[in-house]
Amino acid sequence: MDACVFDLDGVLVDSEPVWEEVRRAFVADHGGTWQADTQSRLMGMSTAEWAAYLRELGVRMEPAEIARGVVDQMAARYRDGVPLMPGAVAAVRRLSDAVTLGLASSSPRRLIDVVLDAAGLTECFAATVSTEEVPRGKPAPDGYLEAALRLGVDPRGCVAVEDSSNGLRSAHAAGMRVVAVPHPRYPPAPDALALAWRVVPALDGLTPESLA
């Protein structure tokens, strides 16, 4: 293993419930209609992609304005405290002692930096990528391929740690071995979970030995 590349939302930060709450309220407040499958479809999209999708739900604003409004609200929520997943800090520090770490996240750069700084984990990652910085969000492989490029490693020599259906598909499409840590509230689809090299129920089970 040349490197381990983490996802952020749903893996290190229990942010999916916050994203859902903020975006659901934003849609309702601006004339849109939240659909039953909206949250699952949004997971993994880049900022530009989900902002355009919220507009399709009936939000009467331009995508750039939608993105700015939602991200402002997310940043405000994070200032009140970042909801880290149990064992997240320990898992990152444990693995950083043994292997080079990267991060490939669908969150905007602004929120990635806020989370890593608040958790004291910025120095643990040799490279971080937001899907704002690549052409396509997950399930396309662009974010993971860019992370491998910035780390200077072959994607086929990397392990990715993911929770969502689109994230699993993205890392697998990039040629990485994927460790799934399913979120209890937002479990991945069976066909996506079948792409995982290994499945661990919680971050406590993520060790250098488990990735060997």
Secondary structure, DSSP 4 states (H G I P E B T S, - for coil): --EEEE--BTTTB--HHHHHHHHHHHHHHTT----TTHHHHHTT--HHHHHHHHHHTT--S-HHHHHHHHHHHHHHHHHT---BPTTHHHHHHHHHTTSEEEEEESS-HHHHHHHHHHHT-GGG-SEEEEGGGSS--TTSSHHHHHHHHHHTS-GGGEEEEE-SHHHHHHHHHTT-EEEE---SSSPPPHHHHTT-SEE-SSGGG--TTTT-
